[in-house]
Amino acid sequence: MNAQAVSGRYRGAAAGLEVELRVDVDGSHPLNVVSADYSRTSGSQPRYLGSMRLDAPRIVRGPRLLTITGTARFTFGASRRKVSITIPRDGAGRPPATLRHPLDRRRTLRSACEFEGVHFRHVEFEEARERGVQRPPAHDTAAFTTRARPRTLLPVDAYAEAGIELAETRPTQVIETSGAGPDAAWSDAELHAAMEQHFTALGDGPKWAIWLMHAGNHTDPTISGLMFDRRGPQRQGCAVFHGYEPADTADQRRGRLYSCVHELGHVFNLRHCWQRSLYEPPVPSRPHALSWMNYPDRFEGGPDAFFGAFGFGFDDAELGHLRHGFRQDVIMGGAPFGGTEKTTRGPARGRDDGWAPDRQDPALRLRLSAPAVLALNVPVSVGLELSTTAQRGRLVPTRLGPRSSTVDVIIRRPDGEETLFEPLLEHCRAAPSTELRPGAALRDSAFVHYGKHGYAFAEPGTYRLQSRYTAPDGRIALSNVVTVRVRPATTRADRRVDALIAGNEQVGTLMSLLGSRADTLDAGNDTLRTLIETVPSHPVADVARVLRGVALARDFKHVDARGAVVTRSASLGEASTLIGPIAGLAAARPAATPARRAAAHSRGPVTHERAFSAALTNLEARAAAAPAATGLLRSRPGELAALRTHLAPAARPGRRSGPSVRTRTRPINQQQR
């Protein structure tokens, strides 16, 4: 008779500590790893102390006792690191595991840990869906010719197979957006506000809890999903965009399952397979991995080849992270995305062989450009240009930059520290690749001023920047090094701006989102108004006008604390008044007399929509007039394209362009899956 499996999660207490022990030595796909998290039990709530991980232990499977021993790694000081775990094998049910190891020279931990479950992690899981958007139905892996083991999968099943229990803590929330009219697509700013207002477990500290929103469309139609982040606790939620059509085909069901599992993987601090060298410490990237964390269209042979070989699972390195990564590296709100509990900033290039020149593709060229000199607190955006000399061309993404995870930017600060710029929100794109031919170039801009680590150019001095593009085959293109000199605050206006912006996280978030009318960012918007009023001729005041103007130029919807969907209509008159002057245009005003109004109507109505569109176009073309504002605008082409689409039908008769608020009083419905 075979002995009962012992793998799973155990919990015990001893020596003033609570221990969560994870044993992974048998059962389905064992990794032969043991790990544990320790919390101090003094006080009303346990306080996390540190973690332990034991790789490749010695395992003795006796007839009545299983013994695991080895030398472990600890995140806290441990003078001796020898660990042993013993588990009886002949008892009824699941007997407790006994964990022993020295705590220090005088004390030894001996904890009897009771079996808690077969999953290695337990995570609270909340979902919301936009009305008209269905949660992904189960996908039958046997629907296509594939090497995958036949079974039916939902996102929670995919994580259960990985050893992670996603426990739904409340019925799926249905967000009623019928009142949003034609502007049903979600912007980054609206999604950011939705999570801030609506995730009941959102907190200012680490917690095993995730929020997933199923939405119809992003304002940028190429975006299939994104992870929410903010300055401070990160990795607490994500959104996936399914459209409004039902998933009637196996291909649609597979795609929606894949998108959900992929985005949730980011919340667990898993990077894309081709970006693993960005971890701290770096690990080898695997652009050809058959994993949920890859892009099927980046795989050699494309999606058909990928799914034909895909087993619908994570690879062993990712499983090791999910099951046994140190707690702060995995838990939501713990270490920043891609970081560890021992680091608070991005990885230094000197420890990252992913930037090694010998990995370069000789047929690819990446050019980086940036302003040579800027005043302190003026947002920094860089230009990116990718070209090739390969006669057969190269397949490349349609967007370049950190937000789309296609180009990484390293910034060397005046004090010599090198950091990786990480944007506040990262987009996963469904856009297909485009063929880049010799003589052509793919150009884009990227905002690199404020991200998950705060302000990248917070001090005066000389900064050096370099960028890297990683191709689907793992080869890279390294850019030239550019220098940006940030001038100190010398004038009274400079000092006033610095006093208002330095360390102001809300203003940084507004820069990253290209403006927002979220209630949670009211203080930041107040600061922008103060900048416009008190230092009107300063370059940062031009940035404030653009942020306020773009935010006011489109409807803004959010879910309020009462569960009602609120849509604040655009205020295009105020928006055009804000950016018209810096774009070289006077703010549009309706004709003063009936005769003039009739003459104007014969040429087409003089509307705030037309005035704002003209100002926006003129501002983008007049880089010399307001360079700080123009650079910021050019770094957000998706947002601007969505805004123009929003404005195009706005001039229809009957459209109100003045300020108003439409409130739907019907609350969010609480429905079961």
N, C-alpha and C positions, 0 to 999 in steps of 0.2 A: 504494500500500500504506500502510495507516494505521500511524503510529508506535506503538510499544509504550507502554502506560500506565506512568507512573513513580510513582504514588501508593503509599505504604506506609511501613514503618518501616525506618530505616537506623541503623547504629551504626559509630562510629569513635573514634579517640583522637588527641589532639595537645596539645602545650603542657601536659602533666601533667593533662589532662582526658579523661574518657570522655564521649562525646556520643551520646545517642539522639535521632535526627532523625526527624520525622514530616512527610511531604510529602503534601498533600491537595488536588491540583489537577486530577485527571482520574479516570476510572473511574466507579464507581457513586456517585451523589449526592455530588459533590465540594463542599467548603465554601470552596475557595480560601483555605486557611490553611496556614501552615507553623509548626511548633512544635518545641521541643527541650528536653531535660533534660540538665544538666551535673553530673558527679560528679568529685571529685578522685580521682586514682588512686594517690596516695601511701599507703602502708600496705597491710595485708593485704586490706582490703575497700574498694571505692569509697565515698566519702562524698559525699552529695548536696550540691551547691553552690547550684543555682538553676535556673530555667526561663526560656524565651524563647517569645514568641508573635508571629507576624507575620500580621496580618489584611489582606485585600484587597491582596496584593502586585501588583507589575507583573510580568506573565508574558510572555516572548518565546519563542515556539515556532519555533525555526529548524529547518532540515531535518536537522541533525545534533546540535543542542544546544538544550536547554531551559534558560532562564535565569530565575530568580526573584529579584527585588530589592524592597527596601522598608525602612521604618523599623519596628523591632520594639519590643516591650515586654519588659523583663527584670525578674526578681524580685531580682536582685543588681545592684550598682553597675556601670554601663557608661557610660563617658564619651561614647562615640559608639555609636549604635544602628543604623547602616546595616548591613544583612545582605544577602548574596547567596548563592544556591545554583545550581550548574550541574550538569546531568545529561546525559550523552551519550544520543543517541536512536538511533544506528545500530549499536550493538554487539550481540553475541549475549548472550542472557540478560538479566540486570538489571545494568547497569553501576553503579559507585559514584556517589554524589552528593558533590560537594565543597561544604562549608560554609565561608564566609569572613565574618568580622566582627571589628572591633577588640575586644580585651579591655580595653585601657587605652591611654594615650597612646603607649606604647612597644611594645606587643605586639599582634599580629594573629593570631587563630585561623584556621588553614587545616587543615581536617580532611577526609580522604577517608573517607566513610562507606559501608560495604558494605551492600547490600540484605539485610534480615533477614526480611521477611515482608510480606504484604499488609495485615495487621491493624496498627492504630496502637498498640494496647496488648496486652500479653500478661499474663494473670492466671491464677494457679493457682486451681483450683476443686475444692473438696471438698464432697461431699454425704453426707448421712445420711438414712435413712428409718426410721420406726417400722415394726416388723413388722405387716403387714396394710395398710399404706399404700403405694400405688404412686407411683413418680415420674410426673409428668404425661406421658401419651403425646402423640405429635405431633398437632398440630391442623391440619386442612386449611382454609385461609382461604376456600376456595370452597364450604364446607359451607353457608354462608348467602349471601343476596343482599347483596353488599357492593361497595364501590369498591376493595377491596384487590386487589392483584395475586395471582393464584392461586399458592400454594405451600404446602408443609408445614413447620411450625415447631415446634421445641423451644426451650426457653429459651436454650440455647447458640447456636441459629441466629439468634434475635432479636438477640443481642448481636453475632454475627458480621456481620449486616447493618449494624449500627451501627459496625463497624470494630473491635470488641473481641473478642479471642480468649479464651474461657474454656476453659482447658486442664485437663481432669480429671487429677489427679495420683495418684489411688488409686481402687480400686474403691469403689462406693457402700457405705457402712457400714449394716448393718441392725441397728437397736436392738431387742432382744428385750424387749418389755414385757408379755408374757402373764402374768408373775407379779405385775403391778400390780393385778390383779383389777378391781373396778368403778371404781377410781380411775385410769383410763387417761388422763384429760385432763391436760394440762400446765399448770402455773401459771407465771407469770413467773419466780418464784424457781427452779423446777426447770429451766426452759429456760436461765436465766442460768448455773446450775451445769453443765448439760450442755455448753454451749459452753466454759466455763472448763476443763472436764476433758477435752474430747473433740476440740477443733479442733487438729490437730497443728501448724498454722502460726500459731496464736495467739501474738502476741508483744507486747513492750513498745515497739515502734517501727513505723514505716511498712513495709508489705510488700504486694506485689501478690498477695494471696491472700484468698479468700472461702470461708466455710463456709455452706452452705444445708441446713437440716433440713426434711424433709417429715414433718409430724406429723399425727395424726388430729384431735384436738380441743384447743382451749384451754379452760381452765376457764370463761372467758367465751365463750359460743357465738357472740357477734356478731363476734369478732375473727377476721379472715381471715389476718392476717400481722403480724409485728413485726420490727423491726431490733434486734439486740442492741447495747447500748452500755454503757459503764462510764466511770468517771472515769479520764482518761488516754487511751491510744490507743482510738479509737472506730471505728465503721463496719467491723467485721471479719466480721460474720455476720448471718444472719437466719433466720427460721422462717416456714413457710407451713402452714396448716391445711386439709387436704383432706377430712377425714372418712374413713370406712372403706369407702365404696361405690366400686366400680370406675367409671372414667370411661367409661361406655358410650355417652353421647350427645355430639354435637358441641358442645352448649352446655356440658356439663361439661368437656370437653377445652379449650375456649376459656377458660373461667373459671380453670382451674388453670394454664394457660400464662400468662394475664394476671397472676395473683397472684404467680407466681414472678418474672416479668420486672420487675414493679412493685417488689417487695421488694428485689430485687438492685439496682435503680436507686437506692434509698435508700443502699445500701452504697457506691455510687459518688458519694455526696453530692448526689444529685438530690432536690429537694423536690417536694412536690405542686405541680401547675400553679398552683393558686390561692394558693400560699404563697411565690412567688418574691420578693415584696417583702421577705421576711425574710432574703434573702442579704445579705452584706456585701462590696461595696456592693450596695444593693438593685437589682433589675431589675424590670420590669413583670410583674405577675402575669397569667396567661392562663387564667382559669377555663374557657374554652371550647376549650382546646387539644385536638386529636385526638392524644393521646400516651399512651404506657404509664403516665405518671405522673399521669394524671387519674383521677377516679372516674367510671365510666360512669353511675352513678345521680345524679351532680351535673350531668350534661350536660343542656342544654335538650332536652326530648323524651325523656329517660331513656335506659336502656341500648340500646334498639332503635335510636334515632336515632344514638347514639354509634357503635355497632358497624357500622351501615349506612354510615357515612362514614369509619370508622377504617381507616388503611392498615397497621396493625400495625407501627408504628415510633415513634421518638422525633421530636420536632420539631427544627428546625435549632439552636435555642439549646441544647437538651440534647445534640445530637450534637457541637456545638462544645465543650461541657464534657467529654463522655466522651473525645473524641479529642484535644483540645488544651488542656484546662484545665491550669493550672499543677500540677505533680506533687503537691504537698502538698494541693491542693484536691480531688484525685481519689483518690489512693492510699489503700488501707485503712490505718487507724491514723495517718493524716496529720492534716489540719485537722479540728476538730470538725464535726459535722453542721451544714451551712448556713454554716460559716465559711470563712476562707481562711488561707493560711499566714502572712499578715500580721496576723491577728487571733486572739485566744484567747477572746474573749467574744462574746456575741450582739450584733446590730446596735443602734446607738443610734437611737431613734425620730426624732431630728432629721434623719437622713439617709434616712428611709424614708417616701416619700409614701403608702405603703399605710395610714398612720394619719391621712391628711388628712381634716379634718372634712367637706370637700365631697364625699367619697365615701360619706357615710352614707346609709343607707336611712331616710327619715323615718318609716317605719311600723314600724321595729324598735327595741326598747329592750333594752339589756343592763345589768343591775345587778350590781355587784361589792360584796361584803362581806368583811370580815376582822376579826380581833380588834384592838381598839384598842391594847392594851398586852400585851406578852409578856415573860417572862423570857428572857435570853440562852440559846440552844440549844434552846428549845422549838420543835418543828416548826410551820411556818406552813402552814395550809390556808385556802383562800378559798372563798366561796360565789358561785355564778354563777346568774343568773336571766334568762332570755330571754323576751320577750313581744312582741306585735305589736298594732297598731291597725288593720291592714289587714282590711277586711270579708271579703275572700276568703281570708284567712289566709295563712300562709307554710309552705312545706315546710322543715323544719329537721332536723338530725341528732338521734338519740336520746340522745347523750352530748355533754357540753360539757367542754372543758378541753384543756390542752396535750397530754396523752397521746393523745387521739383526733384531734389536729390540727384541732380545730374552733374553739377559742378560744385566742388568744395573750395572754400576760401580760407586760407591761413592768414592771420593778422599778427605781425610782430610789433608789440607795443614799444613805447620809448624806453621802458625799463628792461627790454630784452626778452620778455616773456612772449612765447608764441601760443596763440589760441586758435581753435577752429571756430569760425562763425557758425552758429546754429540758429536758424530762424524761429520765431515764436510759433508759427504753424508750418508744418510740412505737408505738401500735397502729394498724393499718389495719383498719377495720371493714367487715364485709359487711352490717351492719344497715341496713334501708331507712330512709328519712326518715319523719318523722311530721308530720302537719298541725297547726300551731299556730294556734289561733283566738283572736280578741279575747276578753279576759276570762280567758284561761288563761295559764299560764306553765310553761316548762320549767326545772327547777331541778337543779343538780348542784353538786358540790364538787370542788376540785382541790388537790392537794398541790403546793406551789411552794417547798419548803424546800431540797431537794437534787436536783441534776440533773447534766447533763453538764459544767457549769462549777463543780461543787462546791457548797458551801453558799451559798445566796443571801442569808442573813441572818446572816453570820458575825461582824459587829461590832455593838456597841450603837449606838443612834442612831435617827433617824426615817427610815423608808422610805415612799415613795409608790408606789402600784400603780395601774395602769390596764389594762383588758383590751379585746380586740377580737374580735368574731365576724365571719367572712367568709362571706357567703351564696354560693350556687352561681353567681349572676349577677355576682359580683365586688364588689357593694356591701357595706358594712360597718355594724356597730353598735358604737359606742364607748361604753364604760362610764363611770360616774363615777370620780373619783380617790379612793382611800381611803388613809388613813395608818395605818401600824403602827409603834408606838414599841417598840423592843427595849431593855429595861432592862439596864444593866451588871451584871456579877456583883459583888454587894455582900456577900452572906452567905457564911459558910463553905461551905454546901451549894452555892451558886452557883459558887463558885470550884472546888470539887471536880468538879462537873459539867463546867465549862469545861475543866479539865485533862484530863478523860477524852474529851471529844467534839471539842474544837476541832481541826479538820483531820483528824479520824478518818474516812477514806473508807469504811471497812467499815461503820461505824455509819450513815453517810449512805445507803449502798446498802441496808442492812436497812430503813431508814425508807422508802425508795423502793419496795422490794419487799413491804412490810408483813410483814417477817420472812422468814427462810429458815434451813434447816438444811444448807446447802451447806458442805462441808469447807473451801472456800476462804474462807468468812466466819467461821471459828471464832474468830478474834481479836475480831471485832466482837461476836459473841455473848458472849464472855467479858467484854467491856466492859459489855454490857447487864446481865449478872449482877452485876458489881461495882457498877453504879449502884443496882440494887435492894437490894443488901446494905448499901451505905455511905451512901446518901442516900434512904432509903425514903419519906420524905414529900415529896420534891421532885417537881414536875410531870413532869420528864423521867423519873423513875423509873416513873411511871404509863405513860408511852410505852414504856419498856423492857418493862414487864409485858405490855402489849398485843402488842408485837412478838414476844416470846418465847411468849406464850400462843397467838397465832394460828398461829405456826409449828409449835407442838407439837400443835395441835388437828387436824391432818390428816396423812395419810400423805405422806411425801416420798420421791420416787424420783430417782435420778441414776445416771449411767453412771460407774463408777469407773475408775481408771487401768488396771486389768487388763482392762477391757472387759466387766465383769459388771454387770448391772442390779441395783441395790440399792434396796430399799424399806424405809425406816424407818417403822414403824407409828406412828400417832398416840399421844401420851401425854396423854390427855384429863384424867386425874386431876391431873397437874401443871399442865396448861393452865387448868383451872377454879380451881385453888388460886391461880394467879397473878392472874387478873383478877376472880375472885369478890369479894374484899374491896373493890376500887375501884369495883365495880358495885353495891355495897350489899348483896351476898349473901355468906353464908358458903359456903365450899367444901363441896360435897356429900360426904357420907360414907355408905357403906352402913350399914344398921341394925345395931346392935351385938348384938342377941339374935335367936334363931330366931323368937320370937313377933313381934317388931317387923319382922323381915325378911318374914314371911308377910303381915303387915298391909300393909306397904309394897308387896309384890308384887300384892296385890289392887287397889291403886290404880294399878298400873303400876310397872315396875322403876325404882328410884332409881339412875340411871346417871350416869357422868361426862359422857356425851353430853348428857343432859338438863340437867345442871347448867351445863355450859359454854354451851349454847344460851341458857339463861335469863340467865346472866351477860352474854353478848354483847348480847342484846336490851335488858337493863336498862341496860347501859353506854351504848348508843347513845341511849337516851332520857334519860339523866341527865347532860346536858351540864355542869351546874353542879358535879357531883361530881368529874369528871376532864376538864376542858375540853380539855386538850392531847391526851389519848388519844382523846376523842370526835371532835375535829376530824380527826385522822388517820384514824380508822375511816370517817367519813362521806365522805372523799375517795377511798375504795376500795370503791364499791358492788359492782363486778363480783367482786372477791375475796371479799367477804362473802356475796354470793349463792351463789357456788360453794362456799364453806365450809358454808353452811346445807344446800345440796344434798348435800354430802358427809356431813353429820351426820345427815340425815334417815333414811337406811337403816341408820345405824350402831347403832341401838338394837335391831336384830334379835337374838334369842337366839343365843348363840355368838360374838358379836362380841367381840373382845378389845380392851379400852381401855387396858391397861397398856403400858408401854414394851417394845418388842421390835424386833428387826431381822431382816428376811427377805432373804436373799441368794440370787440366782440365780447358780449357778456357770457356767452356759453362757455363753461369751463372745459378744461381738458377732460376727456372721458377716460375713465380707468377701465380698461378691457383686458380680459384674459387673452392669452395667445390663441 
